[in-house]
Amino acid sequence: MFSIVEQGGFQYKVTTGDVLEIPLVDGEAGSVITLDRVLLVGEGDTIKVGTPVVAGASVTAEIVEHGRGQKVLVMKKHRRKDYKRKNGHRQDFTKIKITAVNA
């Protein structure tokens, strides 16, 4: 069984046992969270598509750890004007493990 869930403005295709990184959510490592925005649920040949979400469907996940992503450098430059700016950014994320897909 698989499903497509929306979390933090991104959509993820998940199955039981998957480990993925999502934008930062509240909670301690080891705690259980529920993802309620399930857009699609599929098992074998049967597929349920939500309008916009599937009623009664949810995905249960366990928080593995919190972390920060790789640094992204942002450069600005205006040629011949002696203007240069360099800035870095690291996005926070939460690593979760999918424990159950409830249809």
Backbone torsions as a table, in degrees:
resi	resn	phi	psi	omega
1	MET	NA	135.7	177.4
2	PHE	-131.8	164.7	175.8
3	SER	-151.2	162.7	174.7
4	ILE	-114.4	120.7	-178.2
5	VAL	-117.2	154.2	176.6
6	GLU	-112.1	128.7	179.1
7	GLN	-147.2	123.0	176.8
8	GLY	65.2	29.4	179.3
9	GLY	84.0	2.0	178.3
10	PHE	-117.1	154.7	177.7
11	GLN	-114.0	136.3	-177.0
12	TYR	-129.1	138.2	171.8
13	LYS	-93.1	120.5	-173.7
14	VAL	-127.0	150.2	170.3
15	THR	-133.7	169.3	-179.9
16	THR	-63.7	131.2	179.1
17	GLY	97.0	-9.2	179.6
18	ASP	-69.3	146.8	173.5
19	VAL	-118.9	126.4	-178.8
20	LEU	-143.7	161.4	179.0
21	GLU	-104.9	126.4	179.6
22	ILE	-122.1	163.2	175.0
23	PRO	-57.1	153.7	-171.5
24	LEU	-52.6	130.1	173.5
25	VAL	-124.8	155.3	179.4
26	ASP	-73.3	147.5	177.0
27	GLY	137.4	152.9	178.5
28	GLU	-86.3	159.4	175.6
29	ALA	-64.2	132.1	-177.5
30	GLY	98.2	-13.5	179.2
31	SER	-81.7	161.8	-175.1
32	VAL	-105.5	134.1	175.4
33	ILE	-121.7	159.0	178.6
34	THR	-119.9	128.2	176.4
35	LEU	-98.6	111.7	-173.1
36	ASP	-92.3	-21.2	-177.2
37	ARG	-84.5	78.5	178.8
38	VAL	-96.2	116.9	-175.8
39	LEU	-90.1	-26.9	-176.1
40	LEU	-155.5	141.3	175.8
41	VAL	-130.5	132.0	-179.6
42	GLY	-136.0	141.5	175.6
43	GLU	-146.3	113.0	-177.9
44	GLY	65.8	-122.7	-179.5
45	ASP	-92.9	-9.9	-178.0
46	THR	-93.2	132.7	179.2
47	ILE	-132.6	131.6	174.8
48	LYS	-110.8	123.4	179.3
49	VAL	-108.4	131.4	-179.3
50	GLY	-84.7	161.8	177.0
51	THR	-129.7	76.0	-0.1
52	PRO	-88.9	-16.9	179.9
53	VAL	-119.7	156.6	177.9
54	VAL	-79.9	124.7	-178.1
55	ALA	-67.2	130.4	176.1
56	GLY	80.5	-0.5	-179.0
57	ALA	-94.8	145.6	176.9
58	SER	-153.9	163.9	177.5
59	VAL	-126.0	129.2	179.4
60	THR	-101.3	134.5	-177.9
61	ALA	-139.4	155.6	177.6
62	GLU	-112.5	134.9	178.9
63	ILE	-76.1	123.8	179.5
64	VAL	-90.1	-51.5	179.8
65	GLU	-164.1	165.0	172.3
66	HIS	-109.6	150.7	-179.6
67	GLY	-162.4	-173.4	177.7
68	ARG	-127.5	140.2	-177.4
69	GLY	-75.8	-177.0	179.0
70	GLN	-69.5	153.1	-179.2
71	LYS	-72.6	134.6	175.2
72	VAL	-110.5	123.7	-179.8
73	LEU	-92.0	137.0	178.7
74	VAL	-118.6	120.5	-179.3
75	MET	-115.9	137.7	172.6
76	LYS	-123.8	140.4	179.9
77	LYS	-154.2	135.5	171.0
78	HIS	-112.3	119.1	-174.2
79	ARG	-68.3	144.1	178.2
80	ARG	63.3	12.9	-177.3
81	LYS	-117.7	3.9	-178.1
82	ASP	55.8	43.3	179.4
83	TYR	-121.4	114.7	176.5
84	LYS	-141.3	133.6	176.1
85	ARG	-134.2	135.5	179.7
86	LYS	-128.2	130.3	-177.4
87	ASN	-140.1	145.6	177.6
88	GLY	-118.2	156.1	-179.0
89	HIS	-147.4	136.2	174.3
90	ARG	-124.8	123.1	-177.9
91	GLN	-86.4	135.0	175.3
92	ASP	-76.4	145.5	178.3
93	PHE	-142.6	164.6	174.0
94	THR	-123.4	129.5	177.4
95	LYS	-94.9	124.6	-178.0
96	ILE	-123.5	155.9	174.7
97	LYS	-118.2	126.1	-179.2
98	ILE	-75.4	124.7	-179.4
99	THR	-103.4	-29.4	-179.1
100	ALA	-157.4	145.1	171.8
101	VAL	-113.7	112.5	-175.8
102	ASN	-103.3	116.5	-179.5
103	ALA	-96.2	NA	NA
